[in-house]
Amino acid sequence: MQQATPDADKLADSVRAHTANAQDPDFKGALDKALTKMVLAQAGVPTPAFKLVKRMADLDSLRLGFPLIVKPNEEGSSKGLGPANVVESAEALCAVVERLFTDYEQAVIIEECVMGREFTVGFMGTDAPEALPLLEFVYLDMSRPHIYDIEL
């Protein structure tokens, strides 16, 4: 197996130190994007600025710059994510947040959208997770925002 990057190793160590066994039925942290971002920040891994929104009134205190990306906070596999989730106005932001609240009945995470190359790293195992090699998404369709979504 290929050697993982230092950042991937740091993430694996951080996940081991801050989470319960993913097989535990009470485990809530595995898909919690806001919690993951806080763990990463504590481990020194930079992530885009974000706000966790639990109700529409939370948008009143939003202090992030557009463009933004809006996601259900506790879904995986890009559920609830598509090109319309990248917003460039307060009106579009409100519409996407309302849709996600209705469709997923959970908090949403709003992040400053970072355009550029996209990589992911998987982990295998639960007791001693092992970082898998990095994978880069290469987007050929330049007519929409470059985000990994369920439509890919």
N, C-alpha and C positions, 0 to 999 in steps of 0.2 A: 504494500500500500504506500502511496506517495506521502511525503511529509506534509503535514498541515502547516499553514502560515502561523506566525506568532500570534496574530489577532484571533485566529480560529482557536488556537490552544488557550488563549486568555479567556475567550468566550466559554469554552468547554469547562475550564476551571471555575469560572464564575457561576455557570449554571449548576455545576455539581455542588458548589458551596451555598447556593441560595434557593434551591428548589427541593421539593420532596420527590420521591420516586414517581415517575409519570404513570405507573400502573396503579397507584393508589387512587381509589374512586373519589376521594376528597380533594385530590390535587386540582387546583384551579389556576395555577400559574403558567401552565405550559403554553396556552394560547393567548395569554394576556399581554397585548402589545405594549401597553403603558408600563406594566411591571417589568417587562423585558428591557425596555428602554432605560428604566431607572437602574436595573442591575448592570446593564452595559455601561452606563455613565459612571456608576460606582467603580467599575473595573477599568475605567479610563478609555473606553471605546467611544469615539464620538458618534453621535446620531443627530439627525435634524431636530430642530426645536419643535415642540408639540404641546397640545393641550388635550386633556381627556374631557369630553363633554357628556354629561349625563342627562341634561335637559336643555331645551332651546335657550333658556335664560342664561346659560353658561356662555353663550356666544357673545354676550354683552361685554365680557372682560377679555375677549380674545385679542392678543397682541402679537400676532404672527403676520408675516408678509406674504402676499400672494406671489406666485401661484401656490395653492395648498392642495394636499391630497387628503381625502376623507375616507376612513375605513371603519368597519365594525371592529370594536376593540378585541373581541374574543372569538374570532373566526380564523380558520386556517384555509390553506389551498386557494387563496384569493377569493373566497366567497364574499359577495357584496362589492367586489372591486371591478371597475371597468373604466374606460376612457372618460366617462362623465364624472368620475370621482376626482378628477383634477379640475379644480375650480380657480377662476381668476377674478371673481367678484363676490361681494357679500350676498347678493341675491342667489347666485348659483350655489354658494356654500349652504345657505339656509335650505334650499330645495333638496340638496343631497343629504344633509343631516336629517331632515324630516323623513325622507325616504328610508334611510337606514334605520332610524328609530322604529318606523312602522314595520319594515321587513324583518328586522333582526331582534327587536325588543331588548336592546342592550346599549351600553355606552358606545360612543364613537370616539376614535382618535383622529385628531386633525394635526397634520404635520406640514412643515414647510417642504415643498416639493423640490427635490434635488434632481436635476436632469443630468444625465451622463451614463457611463457604462454601469451595468447592473450585474452583480455577482451574488451568488448564494453559496452557503456551505451547509451541508447536511451533517447530522450526527447519528451514529448507530450505537444502540445499546442504551441501557438505563442505569445499571449499577456503576459502570465505568465508561461513559460515552466516549466514542472515538470520532474525531473529526474526519470527515471524508474530504476528498480533493475539491477545490473550488470549482464552481461551474459558472460560466458567463452566459447571460442571455444576449443574443445578438438580434437586434430588431431590424427587419427588412422593410417594414411598412412605416414610412416616415410621415404618414398623413394623420397620425393620431399620437397622443402622449405616449411616451415610452414607459409603460408600466407592465409588469407581469400580471396577467389576469386570467381568469378561467376560460376566456375565449381563445387563448393562444393555442 
